[in-house]
């Protein structure tokens, strides 16, 4: 008998190979879905951490915590000692440097941590306009413009060398050419 067909053994081997291939591909898709969910969770945790970092406008030392959906976060603000940024004859403003760290946790062992530095002028050590650094000064006069009596553009939020515009309703002296 010379029939052209498959034996039972050949069919069983083919089904076994097909079964292994199908199981492997299903596991691959499942692993991809798990990784996709983990990447989404990680991205959401990073967004929460970034938001909590940006909420700190005027840093003050301290620690606070909270929850967002299924994420818990903890924010720590600490002052970093920087004596080299204090007042000197060439530096008119003393600076404080703060380290802001945010840790976001989810599930049992997943976490993300972001850390940044923020600087603020040290109001207690900054001399009043017209005084010399290191000598006792008076408090700034309420209502005066920030940076009054300093180099134009420095400390005013303007580019260095830029001249601030006059307030509406005021006149300026004519420019000499």
C-alpha positions as CSV (number, residue, x, y, z in Angstrom):
1,X,0.0,0.0,0.0
2,X,1.5,3.3,-1.1
3,X,-1.1,5.9,0.0
4,X,0.2,9.4,0.3
5,X,-0.9,10.6,3.7
6,X,0.3,11.3,7.2
7,X,0.9,8.8,9.8
8,X,-0.5,9.2,13.3
9,X,3.0,9.9,14.6
10,X,3.6,12.7,12.2
11,X,0.3,14.3,13.1
12,X,1.0,14.1,16.8
13,X,4.5,15.6,16.3
14,X,3.0,18.5,14.2
15,X,0.4,19.2,16.9
16,X,3.0,19.2,19.6
17,X,5.1,21.7,17.7
18,X,2.0,23.9,17.0
19,X,1.0,23.7,20.6
20,X,4.4,24.8,21.9
21,X,4.5,27.7,19.3
22,X,1.0,28.9,20.3
23,X,1.7,28.8,24.0
24,X,5.0,30.7,23.5
25,X,3.3,33.4,21.4
26,X,0.5,33.8,24.0
27,X,3.1,34.2,26.8
28,X,5.0,36.8,24.7
29,X,1.8,38.8,24.2
30,X,1.0,38.6,27.9
31,X,4.5,39.7,28.9
32,X,4.1,42.6,26.4
33,X,0.9,43.7,28.1
34,X,2.4,43.5,31.5
35,X,5.3,45.6,30.4
36,X,2.9,48.1,28.8
37,X,1.0,48.4,32.0
38,X,4.3,48.8,34.0
39,X,5.5,51.5,31.6
40,X,2.1,53.3,31.9
41,X,2.4,53.2,35.7
42,X,5.9,54.4,35.6
43,X,5.0,57.3,33.3
44,X,2.1,58.3,35.6
45,X,4.4,58.2,38.6
46,X,6.9,60.4,36.9
47,X,4.1,62.9,36.0
48,X,3.0,63.0,39.7
49,X,6.6,63.4,40.9
50,X,7.2,66.2,38.4
51,X,3.9,67.9,39.4
52,X,4.9,67.7,43.1
53,X,8.3,69.2,42.3
54,X,6.8,72.1,40.4
55,X,4.4,72.9,43.2
56,X,7.3,74.1,45.3
57,X,7.6,77.8,44.4
58,X,9.1,79.2,47.5
59,X,11.0,76.3,49.1
60,X,10.9,75.9,52.9
61,X,12.5,73.0,54.8
62,X,10.0,70.3,55.6
63,X,8.4,67.0,54.6
64,X,4.9,66.3,53.3
65,X,3.1,63.3,52.0
66,X,-0.1,62.4,50.1
67,X,-1.9,60.1,47.7
68,X,-2.9,60.4,44.1
69,X,-5.2,57.6,42.9
70,X,-3.2,54.4,43.8
71,X,0.1,56.3,44.1
72,X,1.6,57.6,47.4
73,X,4.1,60.4,47.3
74,X,6.5,62.0,49.8
75,X,8.2,65.3,49.3
76,X,11.3,66.4,51.3
77,X,12.7,69.9,51.1
78,X,16.1,70.5,52.8
79,X,18.5,73.5,52.7
80,X,22.0,72.7,51.5
81,X,24.7,74.8,53.2
82,X,26.5,76.9,50.6
83,X,28.8,79.3,52.3
84,X,30.4,80.2,49.0
85,X,27.1,81.8,47.9
86,X,27.0,84.2,50.8
87,X,27.6,88.0,50.7
88,X,30.9,89.3,49.5
89,X,32.2,92.6,48.2
90,X,31.5,91.4,44.6
91,X,28.2,89.6,45.4
92,X,25.3,91.8,46.3
93,X,22.9,89.0,47.1
94,X,23.3,85.9,49.3
95,X,21.6,82.7,48.1
96,X,20.0,79.8,49.7
97,X,20.0,76.4,47.9
98,X,17.3,73.9,48.5
99,X,17.2,70.3,47.5
100,X,13.6,69.1,46.7
101,X,13.1,65.3,46.5
102,X,9.9,63.6,45.6
103,X,9.4,59.8,45.9
104,X,6.3,58.2,44.4
105,X,5.4,54.6,45.3
106,X,2.9,52.1,43.9
107,X,2.3,48.4,44.1
108,X,4.4,46.7,46.7
109,X,8.0,47.4,45.5
110,X,7.7,50.0,42.7
111,X,9.0,53.5,43.2
112,X,10.3,56.6,41.3
113,X,12.3,59.4,42.8
114,X,13.0,62.8,41.4
115,X,15.4,65.4,42.9
116,X,16.1,69.0,41.9
117,X,17.8,72.1,43.3
118,X,16.1,75.4,43.8
119,X,17.7,78.7,44.7
120,X,16.3,81.7,46.5
121,X,17.8,85.0,47.5
122,X,18.4,85.0,51.3
123,X,16.3,88.0,52.3
124,X,17.8,88.1,55.8
125,X,21.3,88.5,54.5
126,X,20.6,90.6,51.3
127,X,21.5,94.3,52.0
128,X,19.1,97.0,51.2
129,X,19.7,99.0,48.0
130,X,22.4,101.5,48.4
131,X,24.1,99.7,51.3
132,X,27.4,97.8,51.3
133,X,27.4,94.1,51.8
134,X,28.4,93.1,55.3
135,X,27.2,96.3,57.0
136,X,23.9,96.6,58.7
137,X,21.3,98.0,56.3
138,X,17.7,99.0,56.5
139,X,14.8,97.1,55.2
140,X,13.7,97.8,51.6
141,X,11.1,100.6,51.3
142,X,7.7,99.1,50.6
143,X,6.5,99.9,47.1
144,X,10.0,100.3,45.6
145,X,10.8,98.4,42.5
146,X,12.8,95.2,42.9
147,X,16.4,95.8,42.0
148,X,16.2,99.6,42.5
149,X,19.7,101.1,42.7
150,X,21.3,98.1,41.0
151,X,22.7,97.5,37.6
152,X,20.0,97.7,34.9
153,X,18.6,94.3,34.1
154,X,20.2,92.5,37.0
155,X,17.7,91.0,39.4
156,X,14.8,92.5,37.5
157,X,14.0,89.5,35.3
158,X,15.2,91.5,32.3
159,X,18.2,90.4,30.1
160,X,21.5,92.0,31.2
161,X,21.9,95.4,29.5
162,X,18.1,95.8,29.0
163,X,16.5,99.0,30.2
164,X,13.2,98.6,32.1
165,X,10.2,100.3,30.5
166,X,8.6,103.2,32.5
167,X,5.4,102.6,34.3
168,X,2.3,103.7,32.4
169,X,1.5,107.4,32.8
170,X,5.1,108.4,33.6
171,X,7.5,110.1,31.3
172,X,11.2,109.4,30.6
173,X,13.9,112.0,29.9
174,X,14.9,112.2,26.2
175,X,17.8,110.1,25.2
176,X,21.1,111.7,24.2
177,X,22.7,110.6,20.9
